[in-house]
Amino acid sequence: VSDQIRLWELEKNRLKADDGVLYEDFRSQPDYEILLNYANSYDCVLWSNDSKRLFFVTLQGHQIVREFVKRRLPGGT
Amino acid sequence: MVKASKGILISCDPAVKQIILNLNDRKRFIIQDLDLQHILVSPDSVQTIKFEVEKELERNTFQILD
């Protein structure tokens, strides 16, 4: 029975769903890096891909990153 | 200049991801296929995805037991 429970738990853990926001369409590599580093400093990046210039932040992280975009990249979002 | 789109990040192993891709053929909910183990989906589809994936995994387990 314990094996079955372990197996069941394993399956439960095979899928994780997180609410958040995907950032994409960066104009340049520095824009991407600045924003990603900023988001990372708040520990809110759940996934990122440097070659595609994409990253995903938590909903809370989005509030912080959005403010930063408004200040640092005029005309952003 | 930079786009931010809300969604749900699904993190899973490649086998589960394949199940989700198959589900998406019937009902479109994938916003973006990110990589081997990550997909961005629309928020209202998460319950359905979890339910269907669970169902599929259980079905496979029973098949092995048979």
Backbone of each chain as nested JSON, in Angstrom:
{
  "chains": [
    {"id": "A", "residues": [
      {"number": 1, "name": "VAL", "atoms": {"N": [0.835, -1.206, 0.0], "CA": [0.0, 0.0, 0.0], "C": [0.868, 1.254, 0.0]}},
      {"number": 2, "name": "SER", "atoms": {"N": [1.933, 1.247, 0.795], "CA": [2.778, 2.455, 0.873], "C": [3.382, 2.76, -0.501]}},
      {"number": 3, "name": "ASP", "atoms": {"N": [3.687, 1.716, -1.248], "CA": [4.205, 1.895, -2.595], "C": [3.183, 2.61, -3.474]}},
      {"number": 4, "name": "GLN", "atoms": {"N": [1.936, 2.203, -3.308], "CA": [0.87, 2.81, -4.1], "C": [0.727, 4.291, -3.77]}},
      {"number": 5, "name": "ILE", "atoms": {"N": [0.804, 4.592, -2.477], "CA": [0.67, 5.984, -2.054], "C": [1.83, 6.812, -2.597]}},
      {"number": 6, "name": "ARG", "atoms": {"N": [3.014, 6.221, -2.531], "CA": [4.195, 6.92, -3.03], "C": [4.043, 7.203, -4.528]}},
      {"number": 7, "name": "LEU", "atoms": {"N": [3.553, 6.208, -5.241], "CA": [3.343, 6.327, -6.679], "C": [2.332, 7.431, -6.984]}},
      {"number": 8, "name": "TRP", "atoms": {"N": [1.274, 7.445, -6.195], "CA": [0.203, 8.411, -6.371], "C": [0.732, 9.83, -6.127]}},
      {"number": 9, "name": "GLU", "atoms": {"N": [1.555, 9.939, -5.075], "CA": [2.152, 11.239, -4.765], "C": [3.062, 11.708, -5.889]}},
      {"number": 10, "name": "LEU", "atoms": {"N": [3.802, 10.764, -6.418], "CA": [4.717, 11.037, -7.518], "C": [3.944, 11.63, -8.698]}},
      {"number": 11, "name": "GLU", "atoms": {"N": [2.789, 11.015, -8.986], "CA": [1.984, 11.481, -10.11], "C": [1.416, 12.862, -9.847]}},
      {"number": 12, "name": "LYS", "atoms": {"N": [0.996, 13.085, -8.614], "CA": [0.477, 14.402, -8.224], "C": [1.526, 15.48, -8.48]}},
      {"number": 13, "name": "ASN", "atoms": {"N": [2.786, 15.104, -8.234], "CA": [3.862, 16.09, -8.353], "C": [4.367, 16.261, -9.78]}},
      {"number": 14, "name": "ARG", "atoms": {"N": [3.766, 15.538, -10.684], "CA": [4.26, 15.622, -12.057], "C": [3.777, 16.871, -12.764]}},
      {"number": 15, "name": "LEU", "atoms": {"N": [2.836, 17.565, -12.143], "CA": [2.299, 18.763, -12.779], "C": [2.18, 19.902, -11.756]}},
      {"number": 16, "name": "LYS", "atoms": {"N": [2.765, 21.035, -12.096], "CA": [2.699, 22.183, -11.212], "C": [2.139, 23.359, -12.013]}},
      {"number": 17, "name": "ALA", "atoms": {"N": [1.217, 24.095, -11.416], "CA": [0.617, 25.236, -12.117], "C": [0.81, 26.509, -11.294]}},
      {"number": 18, "name": "ASP", "atoms": {"N": [1.407, 27.519, -11.896], "CA": [1.652, 28.785, -11.191], "C": [1.071, 29.974, -11.951]}},
      {"number": 19, "name": "ASP", "atoms": {"N": [0.333, 30.791, -11.214], "CA": [-0.213, 32.034, -11.749], "C": [0.901, 33.039, -11.975]}},
      {"number": 20, "name": "GLY", "atoms": {"N": [0.834, 33.797, -13.057], "CA": [1.856, 34.81, -13.244], "C": [1.775, 35.494, -14.589]}},
      {"number": 21, "name": "VAL", "atoms": {"N": [2.901, 36.086, -14.974], "CA": [2.933, 36.883, -16.2], "C": [4.194, 36.558, -17.003]}},
      {"number": 22, "name": "LEU", "atoms": {"N": [4.005, 36.378, -18.315], "CA": [5.132, 36.123, -19.208], "C": [5.583, 37.437, -19.847]}},
      {"number": 23, "name": "TYR", "atoms": {"N": [6.874, 37.705, -19.757], "CA": [7.443, 38.89, -20.409], "C": [8.124, 38.471, -21.702]}},
      {"number": 24, "name": "GLU", "atoms": {"N": [7.797, 39.171, -22.776], "CA": [8.374, 38.821, -24.082], "C": [8.511, 40.061, -24.974]}},
      {"number": 25, "name": "ASP", "atoms": {"N": [9.003, 39.85, -26.184], "CA": [9.205, 40.92, -27.167], "C": [10.139, 42.019, -26.678]}},
      {"number": 26, "name": "PHE", "atoms": {"N": [11.266, 41.625, -26.128], "CA": [12.243, 42.627, -25.693], "C": [12.943, 43.224, -26.902]}},
      {"number": 27, "name": "ARG", "atoms": {"N": [13.124, 44.536, -26.871], "CA": [13.727, 45.221, -28.011], "C": [15.195, 44.844, -28.166]}},
      {"number": 28, "name": "SER", "atoms": {"N": [15.867, 44.634, -27.038], "CA": [17.294, 44.325, -27.119], "C": [17.704, 43.382, -25.989]}},
      {"number": 29, "name": "GLN", "atoms": {"N": [18.881, 42.808, -26.146], "CA": [19.427, 41.91, -25.125], "C": [19.631, 42.643, -23.79]}},
      {"number": 30, "name": "PRO", "atoms": {"N": [20.208, 43.873, -23.811], "CA": [20.36, 44.595, -22.528], "C": [19.022, 44.843, -21.834]}},
      {"number": 31, "name": "ASP", "atoms": {"N": [17.979, 45.196, -22.592], "CA": [16.651, 45.399, -21.997], "C": [16.206, 44.135, -21.269]}},
      {"number": 32, "name": "TYR", "atoms": {"N": [16.408, 43.016, -21.952], "CA": [16.03, 41.726, -21.382], "C": [16.81, 41.455, -20.096]}},
      {"number": 33, "name": "GLU", "atoms": {"N": [18.116, 41.662, -20.168], "CA": [18.972, 41.335, -19.021], "C": [18.685, 42.23, -17.827]}},
      {"number": 34, "name": "ILE", "atoms": {"N": [18.491, 43.516, -18.086], "CA": [18.209, 44.452, -16.988], "C": [16.941, 44.039, -16.25]}},
      {"number": 35, "name": "LEU", "atoms": {"N": [15.909, 43.743, -17.018], "CA": [14.626, 43.398, -16.415], "C": [14.68, 42.042, -15.699]}},
      {"number": 36, "name": "LEU", "atoms": {"N": [15.354, 41.084, -16.326], "CA": [15.465, 39.757, -15.713], "C": [16.272, 39.826, -14.41]}},
      {"number": 37, "name": "ASN", "atoms": {"N": [17.378, 40.58, -14.435], "CA": [18.184, 40.722, -13.223], "C": [17.386, 41.382, -12.11]}},
      {"number": 38, "name": "TYR", "atoms": {"N": [16.62, 42.402, -12.497], "CA": [15.792, 43.092, -11.514], "C": [14.786, 42.116, -10.907]}},
      {"number": 39, "name": "ALA", "atoms": {"N": [14.102, 41.377, -11.759], "CA": [13.101, 40.406, -11.29], "C": [13.764, 39.334, -10.421]}},
      {"number": 40, "name": "ASN", "atoms": {"N": [14.947, 38.883, -10.834], "CA": [15.671, 37.87, -10.055], "C": [16.042, 38.378, -8.671]}},
      {"number": 41, "name": "SER", "atoms": {"N": [16.341, 39.672, -8.573], "CA": [16.732, 40.229, -7.278], "C": [15.551, 40.206, -6.297]}},
      {"number": 42, "name": "TYR", "atoms": {"N": [14.336, 40.09, -6.825], "CA": [13.157, 39.955, -5.96], "C": [12.692, 38.506, -5.867]}},
      {"number": 43, "name": "ASP", "atoms": {"N": [13.499, 37.62, -6.469], "CA": [13.222, 36.192, -6.333], "C": [11.839, 35.797, -6.857]}},
      {"number": 44, "name": "CYS", "atoms": {"N": [11.42, 36.399, -7.939], "CA": [10.058, 36.124, -8.411], "C": [10.037, 35.484, -9.795]}},
      {"number": 45, "name": "VAL", "atoms": {"N": [11.206, 35.095, -10.304], "CA": [11.252, 34.484, -11.631], "C": [11.065, 32.967, -11.509]}},
      {"number": 46, "name": "LEU", "atoms": {"N": [10.036, 32.455, -12.149], "CA": [9.761, 31.018, -12.075], "C": [10.385, 30.27, -13.249]}},
      {"number": 47, "name": "TRP", "atoms": {"N": [10.584, 30.986, -14.353], "CA": [11.145, 30.336, -15.54], "C": [11.729, 31.415, -16.444]}},
      {"number": 48, "name": "SER", "atoms": {"N": [12.833, 31.096, -17.11], "CA": [13.366, 32.043, -18.086], "C": [14.112, 31.29, -19.176]}},
      {"number": 49, "name": "ASN", "atoms": {"N": [14.201, 31.913, -20.339], "CA": [14.927, 31.319, -21.456], "C": [15.683, 32.424, -22.179]}},
      {"number": 50, "name": "ASP", "atoms": {"N": [17.014, 32.4, -22.019], "CA": [17.837, 33.487, -22.556], "C": [17.823, 33.538, -24.085]}},
      {"number": 51, "name": "SER", "atoms": {"N": [17.841, 32.372, -24.73], "CA": [17.92, 32.41, -26.194], "C": [16.617, 32.904, -26.82]}},
      {"number": 52, "name": "LYS", "atoms": {"N": [15.474, 32.632, -26.132], "CA": [14.209, 33.145, -26.639], "C": [13.866, 34.519, -26.053]}},
      {"number": 53, "name": "ARG", "atoms": {"N": [14.661, 34.964, -25.097], "CA": [14.396, 36.221, -24.372], "C": [12.979, 36.257, -23.805]}},
      {"number": 54, "name": "LEU", "atoms": {"N": [12.689, 35.28, -22.97], "CA": [11.373, 35.18, -22.338], "C": [11.581, 34.908, -20.863]}},
      {"number": 55, "name": "PHE", "atoms": {"N": [10.745, 35.494, -20.008], "CA": [10.733, 35.01, -18.626], "C": [9.354, 35.16, -17.999]}},
      {"number": 56, "name": "PHE", "atoms": {"N": [9.133, 34.318, -16.997], "CA": [7.828, 34.254, -16.343], "C": [7.987, 34.61, -14.874]}},
      {"number": 57, "name": "VAL", "atoms": {"N": [7.203, 35.571, -14.407], "CA": [7.286, 35.969, -12.996], "C": [5.951, 35.708, -12.289]}},
      {"number": 58, "name": "THR", "atoms": {"N": [6.0, 35.617, -10.962], "CA": [4.784, 35.45, -10.172], "C": [3.937, 36.716, -10.28]}},
      {"number": 59, "name": "LEU", "atoms": {"N": [2.66, 36.621, -9.876], "CA": [1.779, 37.788, -9.933], "C": [2.311, 38.928, -9.082]}},
      {"number": 60, "name": "GLN", "atoms": {"N": [2.801, 38.586, -7.885], "CA": [3.381, 39.614, -7.01], "C": [4.591, 40.257, -7.67]}},
      {"number": 61, "name": "GLY", "atoms": {"N": [5.417, 39.403, -8.287], "CA": [6.598, 39.895, -8.974], "C": [6.231, 40.838, -10.105]}},
      {"number": 62, "name": "HIS", "atoms": {"N": [5.129, 40.545, -10.76], "CA": [4.692, 41.379, -11.879], "C": [4.437, 42.826, -11.434]}},
      {"number": 63, "name": "GLN", "atoms": {"N": [3.831, 42.993, -10.254], "CA": [3.572, 44.342, -9.731], "C": [4.883, 45.138, -9.631]}},
      {"number": 64, "name": "ILE", "atoms": {"N": [5.905, 44.462, -9.095], "CA": [7.213, 45.099, -8.89], "C": [7.894, 45.39, -10.232]}},
      {"number": 65, "name": "VAL", "atoms": {"N": [7.902, 44.384, -11.097], "CA": [8.577, 44.525, -12.393], "C": [7.886, 45.592, -13.247]}},
      {"number": 66, "name": "ARG", "atoms": {"N": [6.554, 45.627, -13.188], "CA": [5.805, 46.599, -13.984], "C": [6.165, 48.039, -13.605]}},
      {"number": 67, "name": "GLU", "atoms": {"N": [6.276, 48.271, -12.297], "CA": [6.673, 49.605, -11.825], "C": [8.055, 49.977, -12.357]}},
      {"number": 68, "name": "PHE", "atoms": {"N": [8.958, 48.985, -12.324], "CA": [10.326, 49.198, -12.794], "C": [10.331, 49.527, -14.294]}},
      {"number": 69, "name": "VAL", "atoms": {"N": [9.516, 48.823, -15.045], "CA": [9.428, 49.068, -16.489], "C": [8.962, 50.499, -16.749]}},
      {"number": 70, "name": "LYS", "atoms": {"N": [7.951, 50.936, -16.007], "CA": [7.439, 52.299, -16.187], "C": [8.503, 53.343, -15.915]}},
      {"number": 71, "name": "ARG", "atoms": {"N": [9.339, 53.07, -14.884], "CA": [10.375, 54.033, -14.521], "C": [11.558, 54.0, -15.478]}},
      {"number": 72, "name": "ARG", "atoms": {"N": [11.995, 52.759, -15.807], "CA": [13.235, 52.608, -16.556], "C": [13.087, 52.596, -18.07]}},
      {"number": 73, "name": "LEU", "atoms": {"N": [12.003, 52.037, -18.561], "CA": [11.831, 51.927, -20.002], "C": [10.586, 52.705, -20.411]}},
      {"number": 74, "name": "PRO", "atoms": {"N": [10.705, 54.006, -20.667], "CA": [9.537, 54.821, -20.99], "C": [8.786, 54.248, -22.191]}},
      {"number": 75, "name": "GLY", "atoms": {"N": [7.468, 54.196, -22.058], "CA": [6.663, 53.644, -23.148], "C": [6.573, 52.133, -23.095]}},
      {"number": 76, "name": "GLY", "atoms": {"N": [7.053, 51.555, -22.002], "CA": [7.06, 50.098, -21.857], "C": [5.696, 49.53, -21.529]}},
      {"number": 77, "name": "THR", "atoms": {"N": [5.618, 48.221, -21.475], "CA": [4.409, 47.382, -21.381], "C": [3.347, 47.844, -22.328]}}
    ]},
    {"id": "B", "residues": [
      {"number": 1, "name": "MET", "atoms": {"N": [7.228, 47.849, -26.634], "CA": [8.618, 47.4, -26.631], "C": [8.788, 46.114, -25.821]}},
      {"number": 2, "name": "VAL", "atoms": {"N": [8.014, 46.004, -24.73], "CA": [8.012, 44.723, -24.029], "C": [6.568, 44.34, -23.737]}},
      {"number": 3, "name": "LYS", "atoms": {"N": [6.288, 43.082, -23.924], "CA": [4.909, 42.624, -23.773], "C": [4.804, 41.753, -22.528]}},
      {"number": 4, "name": "ALA", "atoms": {"N": [3.722, 41.947, -21.761], "CA": [3.495, 41.121, -20.577], "C": [2.131, 40.464, -20.716]}},
      {"number": 5, "name": "SER", "atoms": {"N": [2.103, 39.144, -20.741], "CA": [0.804, 38.47, -20.84], "C": [0.555, 37.542, -19.667]}},
      {"number": 6, "name": "LYS", "atoms": {"N": [-0.633, 37.696, -19.073], "CA": [-1.015, 36.873, -17.937], "C": [-1.295, 35.457, -18.379]}},
      {"number": 7, "name": "GLY", "atoms": {"N": [-0.997, 34.524, -17.505], "CA": [-1.294, 33.13, -17.814], "C": [-0.881, 32.228, -16.676]}},
      {"number": 8, "name": "ILE", "atoms": {"N": [-1.0, 30.937, -16.914], "CA": [-0.572, 29.96, -15.927], "C": [0.611, 29.207, -16.496]}},
      {"number": 9, "name": "LEU", "atoms": {"N": [1.691, 29.171, -15.714], "CA": [2.858, 28.395, -16.122], "C": [2.672, 26.96, -15.645]}},
      {"number": 10, "name": "ILE", "atoms": {"N": [2.634, 26.045, -16.594], "CA": [2.555, 24.63, -16.246], "C": [3.961, 24.056, -16.319]}},
      {"number": 11, "name": "SER", "atoms": {"N": [4.412, 23.481, -15.186], "CA": [5.702, 22.798, -15.168], "C": [5.433, 21.312, -14.98]}},
      {"number": 12, "name": "CYS", "atoms": {"N": [5.974, 20.501, -15.863], "CA": [5.696, 19.066, -15.782], "C": [6.795, 18.295, -16.491]}},
      {"number": 13, "name": "ASP", "atoms": {"N": [6.747, 16.963, -16.379], "CA": [7.743, 16.188, -17.118], "C": [7.279, 16.035, -18.576]}},
      {"number": 14, "name": "PRO", "atoms": {"N": [8.185, 15.651, -19.47], "CA": [7.85, 15.605, -20.898], "C": [6.65, 14.702, -21.22]}},
      {"number": 15, "name": "ALA", "atoms": {"N": [6.466, 13.61, -20.462], "CA": [5.348, 12.701, -20.728], "C": [4.019, 13.392, -20.444]}},
      {"number": 16, "name": "VAL", "atoms": {"N": [3.95, 14.088, -19.315], "CA": [2.731, 14.824, -18.969], "C": [2.506, 15.949, -19.975]}},
      {"number": 17, "name": "LYS", "atoms": {"N": [3.583, 16.568, -20.406], "CA": [3.443, 17.639, -21.386], "C": [2.819, 17.104, -22.679]}},
      {"number": 18, "name": "GLN", "atoms": {"N": [3.21, 15.909, -23.072], "CA": [2.648, 15.318, -24.282], "C": [1.136, 15.1, -24.135]}},
      {"number": 19, "name": "ILE", "atoms": {"N": [0.712, 14.667, -22.949], "CA": [-0.725, 14.496, -22.682], "C": [-1.435, 15.837, -22.85]}},
      {"number": 20, "name": "ILE", "atoms": {"N": [-0.831, 16.886, -22.321], "CA": [-1.439, 18.219, -22.403], "C": [-1.501, 18.705, -23.853]}},
      {"number": 21, "name": "LEU", "atoms": {"N": [-0.439, 18.441, -24.611], "CA": [-0.443, 18.825, -26.03], "C": [-1.575, 18.114, -26.777]}},
      {"number": 22, "name": "ASN", "atoms": {"N": [-1.789, 16.842, -26.439], "CA": [-2.875, 16.095, -27.079], "C": [-4.235, 16.695, -26.721]}},
      {"number": 23, "name": "LEU", "atoms": {"N": [-4.402, 17.077, -25.453], "CA": [-5.652, 17.71, -25.012], "C": [-5.903, 18.989, -25.796]}},
      {"number": 24, "name": "ASN", "atoms": {"N": [-4.821, 19.695, -26.067], "CA": [-4.929, 20.981, -26.742], "C": [-5.446, 20.846, -28.181]}},
      {"number": 25, "name": "ASP", "atoms": {"N": [-5.293, 19.658, -28.756], "CA": [-5.81, 19.432, -30.111], "C": [-7.329, 19.513, -30.126]}},
      {"number": 26, "name": "ARG", "atoms": {"N": [-7.934, 19.101, -28.995], "CA": [-9.391, 19.111, -28.912], "C": [-9.915, 20.494, -28.542]}},
      {"number": 27, "name": "LYS", "atoms": {"N": [-9.243, 21.09, -27.546], "CA": [-9.717, 22.367, -27.044], "C": [-8.5, 23.267, -26.852]}},
      {"number": 28, "name": "ARG", "atoms": {"N": [-8.444, 24.348, -27.568], "CA": [-7.235, 25.189, -27.551], "C": [-7.142, 26.011, -26.27]}},
      {"number": 29, "name": "PHE", "atoms": {"N": [-6.073, 25.788, -25.539], "CA": [-5.87, 26.597, -24.332], "C": [-4.41, 26.99, -24.151]}},
      {"number": 30, "name": "ILE", "atoms": {"N": [-3.522, 26.434, -24.987], "CA": [-2.1, 26.769, -24.867], "C": [-1.837, 28.156, -25.455]}},
      {"number": 31, "name": "ILE", "atoms": {"N": [-1.239, 29.018, -24.655], "CA": [-0.877, 30.35, -25.125], "C": [0.495, 30.285, -25.796]}},
      {"number": 32, "name": "GLN", "atoms": {"N": [1.416, 29.569, -25.142], "CA": [2.745, 29.43, -25.716], "C": [3.447, 28.172, -25.208]}},
      {"number": 33, "name": "ASP", "atoms": {"N": [4.045, 27.443, -26.144], "CA": [4.832, 26.264, -25.802], "C": [6.237, 26.764, -25.481]}},
      {"number": 34, "name": "LEU", "atoms": {"N": [6.648, 26.685, -24.215], "CA": [7.894, 27.329, -23.804], "C": [9.126, 26.438, -23.985]}},
      {"number": 35, "name": "ASP", "atoms": {"N": [9.105, 25.259, -23.41], "CA": [10.183, 24.299, -23.653], "C": [9.699, 22.895, -23.306]}},
      {"number": 36, "name": "LEU", "atoms": {"N": [10.625, 21.96, -23.212], "CA": [10.294, 20.552, -23.007], "C": [9.404, 20.325, -21.783]}},
      {"number": 37, "name": "GLN", "atoms": {"N": [9.568, 21.149, -20.759], "CA": [8.841, 20.901, -19.516], "C": [7.959, 22.062, -19.065]}},
      {"number": 38, "name": "HIS", "atoms": {"N": [7.778, 23.054, -19.927], "CA": [6.972, 24.21, -19.537], "C": [6.036, 24.667, -20.656]}},
      {"number": 39, "name": "ILE", "atoms": {"N": [4.803, 25.012, -20.253], "CA": [3.837, 25.558, -21.199], "C": [3.083, 26.692, -20.513]}},
      {"number": 40, "name": "LEU", "atoms": {"N": [2.733, 27.717, -21.298], "CA": [1.894, 28.784, -20.777], "C": [0.467, 28.524, -21.267]}},
      {"number": 41, "name": "VAL", "atoms": {"N": [-0.482, 28.463, -20.317], "CA": [-1.876, 28.189, -20.7], "C": [-2.809, 29.259, -20.141]}},
      {"number": 42, "name": "SER", "atoms": {"N": [-4.03, 29.299, -20.691], "CA": [-4.998, 30.282, -20.215], "C": [-5.504, 29.873, -18.827]}},
      {"number": 43, "name": "PRO", "atoms": {"N": [-5.73, 30.867, -17.945], "CA": [-6.079, 30.594, -16.544], "C": [-7.322, 29.717, -16.36]}},
      {"number": 44, "name": "ASP", "atoms": {"N": [-8.323, 29.873, -17.232], "CA": [-9.566, 29.12, -17.013], "C": [-9.457, 27.638, -17.397]}},
      {"number": 45, "name": "SER", "atoms": {"N": [-8.298, 27.226, -17.914], "CA": [-8.188, 25.844, -18.38], "C": [-7.501, 24.915, -17.375]}},
      {"number": 46, "name": "VAL", "atoms": {"N": [-6.958, 25.49, -16.285], "CA": [-6.117, 24.693, -15.383], "C": [-6.849, 23.516, -14.742]}},
      {"number": 47, "name": "GLN", "atoms": {"N": [-8.07, 23.752, -14.265], "CA": [-8.812, 22.661, -13.617], "C": [-9.024, 21.505, -14.588]}},
      {"number": 48, "name": "THR", "atoms": {"N": [-9.421, 21.843, -15.809], "CA": [-9.647, 20.823, -16.834], "C": [-8.359, 20.05, -17.113]}},
      {"number": 49, "name": "ILE", "atoms": {"N": [-7.256, 20.766, -17.257], "CA": [-5.977, 20.12, -17.556], "C": [-5.607, 19.142, -16.443]}},
      {"number": 50, "name": "LYS", "atoms": {"N": [-5.692, 19.618, -15.19], "CA": [-5.328, 18.753, -14.063], "C": [-6.197, 17.5, -14.044]}},
      {"number": 51, "name": "PHE", "atoms": {"N": [-7.5, 17.717, -14.249], "CA": [-8.448, 16.601, -14.226], "C": [-8.141, 15.588, -15.33]}},
      {"number": 52, "name": "GLU", "atoms": {"N": [-7.951, 16.092, -16.53], "CA": [-7.722, 15.212, -17.68], "C": [-6.387, 14.477, -17.587]}},
      {"number": 53, "name": "VAL", "atoms": {"N": [-5.351, 15.174, -17.092], "CA": [-4.03, 14.556, -16.959], "C": [-4.102, 13.43, -15.932]}},
      {"number": 54, "name": "GLU", "atoms": {"N": [-4.764, 13.721, -14.812], "CA": [-4.944, 12.719, -13.762], "C": [-5.637, 11.47, -14.328]}},
      {"number": 55, "name": "LYS", "atoms": {"N": [-6.698, 11.738, -15.095], "CA": [-7.484, 10.657, -15.683], "C": [-6.609, 9.802, -16.605]}},
      {"number": 56, "name": "GLU", "atoms": {"N": [-5.822, 10.482, -17.404], "CA": [-4.954, 9.8, -18.366], "C": [-3.882, 8.958, -17.652]}},
      {"number": 57, "name": "LEU", "atoms": {"N": [-3.297, 9.541, -16.589], "CA": [-2.261, 8.824, -15.846], "C": [-2.842, 7.598, -15.156]}},
      {"number": 58, "name": "GLU", "atoms": {"N": [-4.056, 7.735, -14.63], "CA": [-4.704, 6.603, -13.964], "C": [-5.007, 5.508, -14.964]}},
      {"number": 59, "name": "ARG", "atoms": {"N": [-5.474, 5.912, -16.122], "CA": [-5.785, 4.953, -17.175], "C": [-4.533, 4.121, -17.519]}},
      {"number": 60, "name": "ASN", "atoms": {"N": [-3.407, 4.813, -17.623], "CA": [-2.15, 4.128, -17.935], "C": [-1.741, 3.171, -16.826]}},
      {"number": 61, "name": "THR", "atoms": {"N": [-1.959, 3.573, -15.582], "CA": [-1.617, 2.713, -14.453], "C": [-2.422, 1.419, -14.51]}},
      {"number": 62, "name": "PHE", "atoms": {"N": [-3.731, 1.575, -14.787], "CA": [-4.591, 0.39, -14.843], "C": [-4.159, -0.525, -15.98]}},
      {"number": 63, "name": "GLN", "atoms": {"N": [-3.758, 0.071, -17.066], "CA": [-3.329, -0.743, -18.202], "C": [-2.139, -1.611, -17.827]}},
      {"number": 64, "name": "ILE", "atoms": {"N": [-1.231, -1.035, -17.041], "CA": [-0.053, -1.788, -16.629], "C": [-0.472, -2.941, -15.698]}},
      {"number": 65, "name": "LEU", "atoms": {"N": [-1.411, -2.651, -14.783], "CA": [-1.864, -3.657, -13.831], "C": [-2.573, -4.816, -14.539]}},
      {"number": 66, "name": "ASP", "atoms": {"N": [-3.272, -4.522, -15.615], "CA": [-3.942, -5.573, -16.38], "C": [-2.905, -6.559, -16.916]}}
    ]}
  ]
}
